Amino acid sequence: MLSTDGNDDWDVQHIVIVAHSLGGLPALCVAQALSHRLVGFVAVGAAIPRSGKSFMSVLPIPKRWLLPFVLRKWGTRPPESAIRSGLCNDLAPEQADDVVRSFVPESLRIYTAPVHALPPTVPKLSPQSVRILDTGHLPMLSDPDGLRTVLHGFVGELVAKPSANHSVDRQ
């Protein structure tokens, strides 16, 4: 188990957090708790609101205005057609079927409650670069090799140019 206080069984001193979608919000809290070990943060398709704002605040204006009505009427489980077109648009039919079948609606509060997590104060955590994969919202399913290449490249950059506060061992 990885502990935020450093008392754990892991022999890992340097951590890179990879967060996807709404997972960007709890990942910020984990990053803050592990800031003494954190050397990188990768947000894959993650929209992270400013402190005190809700997830809806990061959406484009039309969606920001419409989403509260949609959520009140239908909740957080979109219709199957929306899951397929929004999340699964570039997946093989079998993969899309699996995503639709296993989709679990989120709590309404995830979208509407203000977030009070700040990016951790870690060197090199401000956006250094943006990599774009020609995928939909689930690149780990539609292009795992491309995502792996991006992540390996990111870690390679950390190893090649460690920050002043963190040296990254080549292991």
C-alpha positions as CSV (number, residue, x, y, z in Angstrom):
1,M,0.0,0.0,0.0
2,L,1.3,3.5,-0.9
3,S,1.1,5.9,2.0
4,T,1.0,9.6,1.8
5,D,3.3,10.0,4.8
6,G,6.1,8.0,3.3
7,N,5.7,5.0,5.6
8,D,4.9,2.3,3.1
9,D,6.2,-0.9,1.6
10,W,7.0,0.7,-1.8
11,D,10.7,1.3,-2.6
12,V,9.7,4.2,-4.8
13,Q,10.9,7.7,-4.2
14,H,9.7,9.4,-7.3
15,I,6.1,9.2,-8.6
16,V,4.4,10.3,-11.7
17,I,0.6,10.5,-11.5
18,V,-1.4,9.8,-14.6
19,A,-5.0,11.0,-14.3
20,H,-7.9,10.5,-16.8
21,S,-11.1,12.5,-17.2
22,L,-12.8,13.3,-13.9
23,G,-10.0,11.4,-12.2
24,G,-8.0,14.7,-12.6
25,L,-9.7,16.1,-9.5
26,P,-8.9,13.4,-7.0
27,A,-5.5,13.0,-8.5
28,L,-4.8,16.6,-7.5
29,C,-5.5,15.7,-3.9
30,V,-3.2,12.7,-4.2
31,A,-0.5,14.8,-5.8
32,Q,-0.7,17.3,-3.0
33,A,-0.4,14.6,-0.4
34,L,2.5,13.0,-2.2
35,S,4.2,16.2,-3.2
36,H,7.4,15.2,-1.5
37,R,7.7,12.3,-4.0
38,L,5.9,13.7,-7.0
39,V,8.0,14.5,-10.1
40,G,5.3,14.7,-12.7
41,F,1.6,14.9,-13.4
42,V,-0.1,13.8,-16.6
43,A,-3.7,14.7,-17.3
44,V,-5.2,12.5,-20.1
45,G,-8.5,14.0,-21.2
46,A,-8.8,15.7,-17.8
47,A,-10.5,19.0,-17.3
48,I,-9.5,20.5,-13.9
49,P,-11.4,23.5,-12.7
50,R,-9.9,26.3,-10.7
51,S,-10.2,26.1,-7.0
52,G,-13.7,27.1,-5.8
53,K,-15.3,26.3,-9.2
54,S,-17.2,23.2,-10.2
55,F,-16.4,20.8,-13.0
56,M,-19.1,22.4,-15.1
57,S,-17.1,25.6,-15.1
58,V,-14.6,24.1,-17.5
59,L,-17.1,23.2,-20.1
60,P,-17.8,25.4,-23.2
61,I,-20.6,27.9,-22.6
62,P,-23.4,26.0,-24.4
63,K,-22.7,22.8,-22.4
64,R,-22.2,24.7,-19.2
65,W,-25.7,26.2,-19.5
66,L,-27.4,23.0,-20.7
67,L,-25.8,20.4,-18.4
68,P,-27.6,21.5,-15.2
69,F,-31.0,20.9,-16.9
70,V,-29.9,17.6,-18.4
71,L,-28.5,16.4,-15.0
72,R,-31.7,17.3,-13.2
73,K,-33.9,15.5,-15.7
74,W,-31.9,12.4,-16.5
75,G,-29.1,12.2,-13.9
76,T,-25.5,11.4,-14.6
77,R,-26.1,8.3,-16.8
78,P,-26.3,9.5,-20.3
79,P,-28.3,7.6,-22.9
80,E,-26.5,4.8,-24.6
81,S,-26.2,6.8,-27.8
82,A,-24.4,9.6,-26.0
83,I,-22.0,7.2,-24.4
84,R,-21.2,5.6,-27.8
85,S,-20.8,9.0,-29.6
86,G,-19.1,10.8,-26.8
87,L,-16.8,8.2,-25.2
88,C,-16.7,5.4,-27.7
89,N,-16.6,7.2,-31.1
90,D,-13.2,5.7,-32.1
91,L,-13.5,2.3,-30.4
92,A,-14.1,-1.1,-32.0
93,P,-17.8,-2.2,-31.6
94,E,-16.8,-4.8,-29.0
95,Q,-14.9,-2.3,-26.9
96,A,-17.9,0.2,-27.2
97,D,-20.3,-2.5,-26.0
98,D,-18.0,-3.2,-23.0
99,V,-17.9,0.5,-22.1
100,V,-21.6,0.9,-22.4
101,R,-22.3,-2.2,-20.4
102,S,-19.9,-1.3,-17.6
103,F,-20.7,2.5,-17.4
104,V,-21.4,3.6,-13.9
105,P,-23.0,7.0,-13.3
106,E,-21.1,9.4,-11.2
107,S,-22.5,11.3,-8.3
108,L,-24.2,14.6,-9.3
109,R,-21.9,16.4,-6.8
110,I,-18.9,15.6,-9.0
111,Y,-20.3,17.9,-11.6
112,T,-21.8,20.6,-9.4
113,A,-19.8,20.9,-6.2
114,P,-17.0,23.5,-5.9
115,V,-13.6,21.9,-6.0
116,H,-11.0,23.1,-3.4
117,A,-8.0,21.2,-4.6
118,L,-5.1,23.2,-5.9
119,P,-2.2,21.9,-8.0
120,P,0.6,20.9,-5.7
121,T,3.6,23.1,-5.3
122,V,6.0,20.9,-7.1
123,P,8.7,22.1,-9.5
124,K,7.9,21.3,-13.2
125,L,4.2,20.8,-12.4
126,S,3.1,23.8,-14.4
127,P,2.1,22.8,-17.9
128,Q,5.4,22.1,-19.8
129,S,3.9,20.7,-22.9
130,V,0.8,19.3,-24.5
131,R,0.8,16.1,-26.6
132,I,-2.2,15.3,-28.7
133,L,-3.3,11.9,-29.7
134,D,-5.8,11.5,-32.5
135,T,-8.2,9.6,-30.3
136,G,-11.5,10.0,-28.6
137,H,-11.9,10.2,-24.8
138,L,-10.5,6.7,-24.1
139,P,-7.0,6.6,-25.6
140,M,-6.0,3.8,-23.3
141,L,-8.5,1.6,-25.2
142,S,-8.4,3.1,-28.7
143,D,-4.6,3.7,-28.9
144,P,-2.8,2.2,-26.0
145,D,0.5,2.1,-27.9
146,G,0.3,5.8,-28.7
147,L,-0.6,6.7,-25.1
148,R,2.3,4.5,-23.9
149,T,4.7,6.3,-26.2
150,V,3.6,9.7,-24.9
151,L,3.9,8.5,-21.3
152,H,7.3,7.0,-21.8
153,G,8.4,10.2,-23.6
154,F,7.3,12.2,-20.6
155,V,9.2,10.1,-18.1
156,G,12.2,10.1,-20.4
157,E,12.2,13.9,-20.3
158,L,12.0,13.8,-16.5
159,V,15.0,11.4,-16.4
160,A,17.0,13.6,-18.9
161,K,16.2,16.9,-17.2
162,P,15.5,16.4,-13.5
163,S,14.4,19.4,-11.5
164,A,16.5,21.1,-8.9
165,N,14.5,19.5,-6.1
166,H,14.1,16.0,-7.5
167,S,16.7,13.8,-9.2
168,V,15.2,10.9,-11.0
169,D,17.1,7.7,-11.0
170,R,17.4,5.7,-14.2
171,Q,15.9,2.4,-13.1
